[in-house]
């Protein structure tokens, strides 16, 4: 596992995605590790080369037995960025990760381009609250504060649903080294970043949660007012929006950090053509364009702009999910030419036959056995051809 040595601790980090894309560094909150970003990661990788790291005292990073400082945690982040060889990057941090982001940006590093400060605060007014939490963990371990922590992390409705994202965060919180958690609590207890906010000069977005009890919207509004030129957006979530509302939060990150440079039919067509080729394959698209006639050329341009330049370029759905939606809809409507086209493209992209089998079984239940029967026949023939070619 890659670690960066910072002061007296080894800080665990990893990168994912294409290094040719813009780099995005993600900072996790108190009581989590970098797996908090997992649900959002497939979408982010469409746009960014992502660097994640575990805060000191969390996850696979070391947890020295001491009170930590925010400067130490910021040094840890800088050590990780250097170890990953990243020179230009955006930074997004939630809660404690946002506090590190504020401190990092105040140092005016040359490589930082854009900053997102999410569900965070430059100062907490009552140190006694943190002293009480530290005492509780010392006496009763992480279990003593877990349920109260989860109630701050998420809305009651999300806690009630208790999906896999919630369970992952809960398990992570319970598994954190108590000393590491205490050390980070001390850093938050002692920090006061209000005096450095004026030094932040990069474009900054402050994100708040409408139901966030730890850092309410008013705290974020004040933070945005203290950072010159910053913007503020309030989302319908509690304290950990990347887990509770990943689509809306992903929209916020992508639109702020990687706004689409599509501002005309020409640029939308160009973006759609690239996406169409990546999904269906160069050969099929080039063949379609080659066989275009004056009669259907306008239609070919229309579907490239609309279906591919708007729908398929959206990163809200992973490619697999979007492929399965298309296959289910074309099977249900008996659009077998389109169904065959997308089955072949899915197989070439590595979609497993078992996935198509599951999809067509569900088609049988919800749209009828005859449609599924035809779908199994077409897909089965394509699977045999694909496996024979391999």
C-alpha positions as CSV (number, residue, x, y, z in Angstrom):
1,X,0.0,0.0,0.0
2,X,1.4,3.5,-0.8
3,X,2.2,5.6,2.2
4,X,3.6,9.1,2.5
5,X,5.7,9.8,5.6
6,X,4.6,13.0,7.3
7,X,6.2,14.0,10.7
8,X,5.7,10.9,12.8
9,X,3.0,9.2,10.8
10,X,2.6,7.2,7.6
11,X,-0.4,8.5,5.7
12,X,-2.2,6.0,3.4
13,X,-3.2,7.2,-0.1
14,X,-4.2,5.9,-3.5
15,X,-4.9,7.3,-6.9
16,X,-7.6,6.1,-9.4
17,X,-8.4,6.9,-13.0
18,X,-6.6,8.4,-15.9
19,X,-3.6,10.5,-15.1
20,X,-4.2,12.6,-18.2
21,X,-7.4,14.0,-16.6
22,X,-7.4,16.9,-14.2
23,X,-6.5,15.8,-10.7
24,X,-8.9,16.0,-7.8
25,X,-7.8,15.5,-4.2
26,X,-10.5,14.4,-1.7
27,X,-10.4,14.9,2.0
28,X,-12.6,12.7,4.3
29,X,-14.5,13.7,7.4
30,X,-13.8,12.9,11.1
31,X,-14.9,9.4,11.8
32,X,-14.6,8.1,8.2
33,X,-11.9,6.9,5.9
34,X,-11.6,7.5,2.2
35,X,-14.1,4.8,1.4
36,X,-16.7,7.4,2.1
37,X,-16.2,8.5,-1.5
38,X,-16.7,5.0,-3.0
39,X,-20.3,5.5,-4.2
40,X,-19.3,8.7,-6.0
41,X,-16.0,7.4,-7.4
42,X,-17.2,5.9,-10.7
43,X,-18.8,9.2,-11.7
44,X,-15.8,11.2,-10.6
45,X,-13.4,9.0,-12.7
46,X,-15.2,10.1,-15.8
47,X,-13.9,13.6,-15.2
48,X,-10.9,13.4,-12.9
49,X,-7.7,11.6,-11.8
50,X,-8.7,11.1,-8.2
51,X,-6.4,11.1,-5.2
52,X,-7.8,9.9,-1.8
53,X,-6.1,9.6,1.5
54,X,-6.9,8.6,5.1
55,X,-6.6,11.3,7.6
56,X,-4.0,10.8,10.3
57,X,-5.6,8.4,12.9
58,X,-8.1,7.0,10.4
59,X,-8.3,4.0,8.1
60,X,-4.9,2.6,7.1
61,X,-2.9,5.7,8.2
62,X,-0.9,5.7,11.4
63,X,-2.6,6.8,14.7
64,X,0.1,8.3,16.9
65,X,-0.8,8.6,20.6
66,X,-1.0,12.4,20.8
67,X,-3.2,15.3,20.2
68,X,-3.0,16.4,16.6
69,X,-3.0,19.9,15.1
70,X,-4.7,21.1,12.0
71,X,-1.3,22.1,10.7
72,X,-0.1,18.5,11.1
73,X,-3.2,17.3,9.2
74,X,-2.5,19.8,6.4
75,X,1.1,18.8,6.2
76,X,-0.1,15.2,5.8
77,X,-2.2,16.3,2.8
78,X,0.7,18.1,1.2
79,X,2.9,15.1,1.8
80,X,0.4,12.8,0.0
81,X,0.0,15.2,-2.9
82,X,3.8,15.3,-3.4
83,X,4.1,11.6,-3.0
84,X,1.5,11.1,-5.8
85,X,3.5,13.4,-8.1
86,X,0.5,15.8,-8.6
87,X,1.4,19.4,-9.4
88,X,-1.9,20.8,-10.5
89,X,-5.1,19.8,-8.7
90,X,-8.6,20.7,-7.3
91,X,-9.4,19.9,-3.7
92,X,-12.7,18.9,-2.2
93,X,-13.0,18.2,1.5
94,X,-16.0,17.4,3.8
95,X,-16.1,18.4,7.5
96,X,-12.5,17.8,8.8
97,X,-11.5,17.4,5.2
98,X,-12.8,20.9,4.5
99,X,-10.9,22.3,7.5
100,X,-7.7,20.9,6.0
101,X,-8.8,22.4,2.6
102,X,-9.1,25.9,4.2
103,X,-5.7,25.6,5.8
104,X,-4.1,24.2,2.7
105,X,-5.6,27.0,0.5
106,X,-4.5,29.7,3.0
107,X,-0.9,28.5,2.4
108,X,-1.5,29.5,-1.3
109,X,0.1,26.4,-2.9
110,X,0.9,27.1,-6.5
111,X,-0.8,23.9,-7.7
112,X,-4.3,24.4,-6.2
113,X,-6.8,25.5,-8.8
114,X,-10.3,25.2,-7.3
115,X,-11.5,24.5,-3.8
116,X,-14.7,23.0,-2.4
117,X,-15.4,23.4,1.3
118,X,-18.2,21.1,2.2
119,X,-20.2,20.9,5.5
120,X,-17.4,22.5,7.4
121,X,-16.5,25.4,9.7
122,X,-13.3,27.5,10.4
123,X,-14.0,27.4,14.2
124,X,-16.2,25.6,16.7
125,X,-17.4,27.9,19.5
126,X,-17.5,25.5,22.4
127,X,-14.3,23.5,23.1
128,X,-16.1,21.7,26.0
129,X,-18.2,19.7,23.5
130,X,-15.0,18.3,22.1
131,X,-13.6,17.6,25.5
132,X,-16.7,15.7,26.4
133,X,-16.5,13.6,23.3
134,X,-12.8,12.9,23.9
135,X,-13.6,11.7,27.4
136,X,-16.4,9.5,26.2
137,X,-14.1,7.8,23.6
138,X,-11.4,7.3,26.2
139,X,-13.8,5.7,28.6
140,X,-16.0,3.7,26.3
141,X,-14.3,3.4,22.9
142,X,-15.9,4.3,19.6
143,X,-19.1,2.5,20.4
144,X,-19.8,5.2,23.0
145,X,-20.3,7.9,20.4
146,X,-21.2,5.9,17.3
147,X,-25.0,6.3,17.3
148,X,-24.8,10.0,18.1
149,X,-22.2,10.5,15.4
150,X,-24.3,8.7,12.8
151,X,-27.3,10.9,13.8
152,X,-25.2,13.9,13.0
153,X,-23.9,12.4,9.8
154,X,-27.3,11.6,8.2
155,X,-31.0,12.6,8.3
156,X,-33.3,10.3,10.3
157,X,-34.9,9.0,7.1
158,X,-31.5,7.9,5.7
159,X,-30.6,6.2,9.0
160,X,-34.0,4.4,8.9
161,X,-33.4,3.2,5.4
162,X,-30.0,1.9,6.5
163,X,-28.6,1.1,3.0
164,X,-25.2,-0.2,2.2
165,X,-23.7,3.3,2.2
166,X,-24.9,3.9,5.7
167,X,-23.7,0.5,6.9
168,X,-20.3,1.1,5.4
169,X,-19.9,4.4,7.2
170,X,-21.2,2.9,10.5
171,X,-18.7,0.0,10.3
172,X,-15.9,2.4,9.5
173,X,-16.7,4.6,12.4
174,X,-16.8,1.7,14.9
175,X,-13.5,0.4,13.5
176,X,-11.4,3.6,13.9
177,X,-8.5,3.6,16.3
178,X,-9.9,5.5,19.4
179,X,-6.5,7.3,19.8
180,X,-6.6,8.5,16.2
181,X,-10.2,9.8,16.6
182,X,-9.2,11.5,19.8
183,X,-6.2,13.1,18.2
184,X,-8.3,14.6,15.4
185,X,-10.9,15.8,17.8
186,X,-8.2,17.7,19.6
187,X,-7.2,19.3,16.3
188,X,-10.7,20.5,15.7
189,X,-11.1,21.6,19.3
190,X,-8.0,23.8,19.1
191,X,-8.3,25.2,15.6
192,X,-9.3,28.7,14.6
193,X,-9.0,29.4,10.9
194,X,-11.0,32.6,10.8
195,X,-7.8,34.7,10.6
196,X,-6.5,32.9,7.5
197,X,-9.6,32.9,5.3
198,X,-8.7,36.2,3.7
199,X,-5.6,34.5,2.3
200,X,-7.6,32.1,0.2
201,X,-7.4,33.3,-3.4
202,X,-8.5,30.3,-5.5
203,X,-12.1,30.0,-6.7
204,X,-14.0,28.5,-3.8
205,X,-17.4,26.8,-3.4
206,X,-18.9,26.4,0.0
207,X,-21.5,23.5,0.3
208,X,-23.9,23.2,3.2
209,X,-26.6,20.7,4.1
210,X,-30.1,21.9,4.9
211,X,-30.4,19.4,7.7
212,X,-26.8,19.5,8.9
213,X,-26.7,19.8,12.7
214,X,-22.9,20.0,13.0
215,X,-22.3,22.8,10.5
216,X,-25.7,24.4,9.7
217,X,-26.3,26.5,6.6
218,X,-25.7,29.7,8.5
219,X,-22.1,28.6,9.3
220,X,-21.5,28.0,5.6
221,X,-23.0,31.3,4.6
222,X,-20.7,33.1,7.0
223,X,-17.7,31.1,5.7
224,X,-18.6,32.1,2.1
225,X,-18.8,35.7,3.1
226,X,-15.4,35.5,4.6
227,X,-13.7,34.1,1.4
228,X,-13.6,36.7,-1.3
229,X,-15.4,35.8,-4.5
230,X,-16.6,32.4,-3.1
231,X,-20.0,30.9,-3.9
232,X,-22.4,29.0,-1.7
233,X,-24.9,26.2,-2.4
234,X,-27.2,24.5,0.1
235,X,-28.2,20.9,-0.5
236,X,-31.0,18.7,1.0
237,X,-28.8,16.6,3.2
238,X,-27.2,16.3,6.6
239,X,-23.4,16.2,7.2
240,X,-22.1,13.6,4.8
241,X,-23.8,14.4,1.4
242,X,-21.5,12.3,-0.8
243,X,-23.1,9.2,0.9
244,X,-26.7,10.4,1.4
245,X,-27.3,12.3,-1.8
246,X,-24.5,11.1,-4.2
247,X,-26.3,12.2,-7.4
248,X,-27.1,15.8,-6.3
249,X,-23.7,16.1,-4.6
250,X,-21.9,14.7,-7.7
251,X,-23.8,17.3,-9.8
252,X,-22.4,20.0,-7.6
253,X,-18.8,18.8,-7.8
254,X,-18.8,18.1,-11.5
255,X,-20.5,21.4,-12.5
256,X,-18.2,23.4,-10.3
257,X,-14.9,21.7,-11.0
258,X,-15.5,20.5,-14.6
259,X,-18.1,22.6,-16.3
260,X,-18.9,21.2,-19.8
261,X,-17.4,23.3,-22.5
262,X,-20.4,22.6,-24.7
263,X,-21.9,26.0,-25.8
264,X,-23.1,25.4,-29.3
265,X,-24.6,22.7,-31.6
266,X,-21.1,22.3,-33.1
267,X,-19.4,21.6,-29.8
268,X,-22.3,19.4,-28.6
269,X,-22.0,17.3,-31.8
270,X,-18.2,17.0,-31.3
271,X,-18.6,15.8,-27.7
272,X,-21.4,13.5,-28.7
273,X,-19.4,11.9,-31.5
274,X,-16.6,11.1,-29.1
275,X,-19.0,9.6,-26.7
276,X,-20.9,7.6,-29.4
277,X,-17.6,6.1,-30.6
278,X,-16.6,5.2,-27.0
279,X,-19.8,3.3,-26.4
280,X,-20.6,1.7,-29.7
281,X,-17.1,1.5,-31.2
282,X,-15.3,3.4,-33.8
283,X,-16.1,0.9,-36.6
284,X,-19.9,1.1,-36.2
285,X,-20.0,4.9,-36.0
286,X,-17.6,5.4,-38.9
287,X,-19.7,3.0,-40.9
288,X,-22.9,4.9,-40.1
289,X,-21.4,8.2,-41.0
290,X,-20.0,6.8,-44.2
291,X,-23.4,5.6,-45.3
292,X,-25.2,8.8,-44.4
293,X,-27.1,10.3,-47.3
294,X,-28.4,13.8,-47.9
295,X,-31.8,12.4,-46.7
296,X,-30.7,11.2,-43.3
297,X,-27.5,13.2,-42.6
298,X,-29.4,15.7,-40.6
299,X,-30.9,13.0,-38.5
300,X,-27.5,11.4,-37.9
301,X,-26.3,14.8,-36.6
302,X,-29.4,15.2,-34.5
303,X,-29.0,11.9,-32.6
304,X,-25.3,12.5,-32.1
305,X,-26.0,15.9,-30.6
306,X,-29.0,14.8,-28.6
307,X,-28.7,11.2,-27.6
308,X,-24.9,11.2,-27.4
309,X,-24.1,14.8,-26.8
310,X,-26.6,15.3,-24.0
311,X,-27.8,12.0,-22.6
312,X,-24.8,9.7,-22.9
313,X,-22.3,12.4,-22.0
314,X,-24.0,12.8,-18.6
315,X,-22.0,11.1,-15.9
316,X,-25.0,10.7,-13.5
317,X,-25.3,7.0,-14.5
318,X,-22.4,4.7,-14.8
319,X,-22.0,3.2,-18.3
320,X,-23.2,-0.2,-17.3
321,X,-26.4,1.2,-15.8
322,X,-27.1,3.2,-18.9
323,X,-26.4,0.3,-21.2
324,X,-28.8,-1.9,-19.2
325,X,-31.5,0.8,-19.3
326,X,-31.2,1.0,-23.1
327,X,-31.3,-2.8,-23.5
328,X,-34.4,-3.2,-21.3
329,X,-36.2,-0.4,-23.1
330,X,-35.4,-1.6,-26.6
331,X,-36.4,-5.2,-25.7
332,X,-39.6,-4.0,-24.1
333,X,-40.5,-2.1,-27.3
334,X,-39.3,-4.8,-29.7
335,X,-36.7,-2.5,-31.2
336,X,-34.5,-5.5,-32.1
337,X,-32.1,-3.7,-34.4
338,X,-31.1,-1.3,-31.6
339,X,-31.2,-4.1,-29.1
340,X,-28.7,-6.1,-31.1
341,X,-26.5,-3.1,-31.7
342,X,-26.3,-2.4,-27.9
343,X,-25.8,-6.0,-26.9
344,X,-22.8,-6.3,-29.2
345,X,-21.4,-3.0,-27.9
346,X,-21.9,-4.2,-24.3
347,X,-20.1,-7.5,-24.9
348,X,-17.2,-5.7,-26.5
349,X,-17.0,-3.4,-23.5
350,X,-16.7,-6.3,-21.2
351,X,-20.3,-6.7,-19.9
352,X,-20.7,-10.3,-18.7
353,X,-23.3,-12.7,-20.3
354,X,-24.6,-13.3,-16.8
355,X,-25.5,-9.7,-16.5
356,X,-27.5,-9.8,-19.8
357,X,-29.1,-13.0,-18.6
358,X,-30.3,-11.3,-15.4
359,X,-31.6,-8.3,-17.4
360,X,-33.6,-10.4,-19.8
361,X,-35.1,-12.4,-16.9
362,X,-36.4,-9.2,-15.4
363,X,-37.7,-8.1,-18.9
364,X,-39.7,-11.4,-18.9
365,X,-41.3,-10.5,-15.6
366,X,-42.2,-6.8,-16.3
367,X,-42.8,-6.7,-20.1
368,X,-43.6,-10.3,-21.1
369,X,-42.1,-13.7,-21.9
370,X,-42.2,-13.2,-25.7
371,X,-40.0,-10.1,-25.6
372,X,-37.5,-11.9,-23.3
373,X,-37.6,-14.9,-25.5
374,X,-36.5,-12.9,-28.6
375,X,-34.0,-11.0,-26.5
376,X,-32.4,-14.3,-25.3
377,X,-32.2,-15.6,-28.9
378,X,-30.5,-12.5,-30.2
379,X,-28.2,-12.0,-27.2
380,X,-27.3,-15.7,-27.2
381,X,-26.2,-15.7,-30.8
382,X,-24.1,-12.6,-30.2
383,X,-22.5,-14.1,-27.0
384,X,-21.5,-17.2,-29.0
385,X,-20.0,-15.1,-31.8
386,X,-18.2,-12.9,-29.3
387,X,-16.8,-15.9,-27.3
388,X,-15.7,-17.6,-30.5
389,X,-13.9,-14.5,-31.6
390,X,-12.1,-14.3,-28.3
